[in-house]
Amino acid sequence: MIKKIICVIPARGGSKRIKNKNIKSFLGKPMISYPIKAALKSKLFKKIIVSTDKIKIKKIAEKFGAKVPFLRDKKISDYKTGLVTVLLNAIRELKIKDDYVFLVNATSPLLRAKDLVLAFKRIISKKADGLVAVSSFDYNPLRAFCYNKKKIFLKFKWPKFRKRNSQDLQFLFHDTGTFYIYKVKSLLKYKNLCPKKTIPYFLKRYDSIDIDDSEDLKFAEFLFKFKKD
């Protein structure tokens, strides 16, 4: 049986560190155009929806093939608004009754269509409630230092690991912020990004960059030039 799937791309207007980050030029095109293109190329979705509070973003998203059937309320369009709130809002606004919903980050220019396809196959085969795209840390965070400016000196955040070799520590991963997949009924039930049966989809470290500042942006542009679909 073919599953019904919808894609939601959150793209609010405000951003603190990079102004208009979601539509900022990335190698000559708006940032948001890249995940829209990847979603279209995957041929998974009956609809690709951009959730935004800004007319300007709406027009750009529609130009590149997404739909913007409503403008998001200002009350849920600030930096404190969580992704679950955005997804649940889209489900209510559109009366979504699809089997699955993807959440794809608007600032994911390195996203590949094939990863969306493979991730969807994975959540189906594992019969999971949710899937999160993850990647490995550059260095195991269990060996992290912390710093108290008043006391001046560095110290281990978790002293019990200070004598352990990094390769002997538990292998940890982080959320890339690239994309997520959920059974709609599970999302409505659990209302969080990690429902009861959530599985990982592993991305290579440089297939996703969390773009927070201008240095991240430049690095992502550098990596994009060597990206192969």
Buried (B, 14 or more C-beta within 10 A) or exposed (E): EEEBBBBBBBBBBBBEEBEBBBBBEBEEBBBBBBBBBBBBBBEBBEBBBBBBBBEEBBEBBEEBEBBBEBBBEEEBBEEEBEBBBBBBBBBEBBEBEBBBBBBBBBBBBBBBBEBBBEBBEBBBEEEBBBBBBBBBEEEBEBBEEEEEEEEEEEEBBEEEBEEEEEEEBEEEBEBBBBBBBBBBEBBBEBEBBEBEBBBBBBBEEBBBBBBBEEEBBEEBBEBBEEEEE
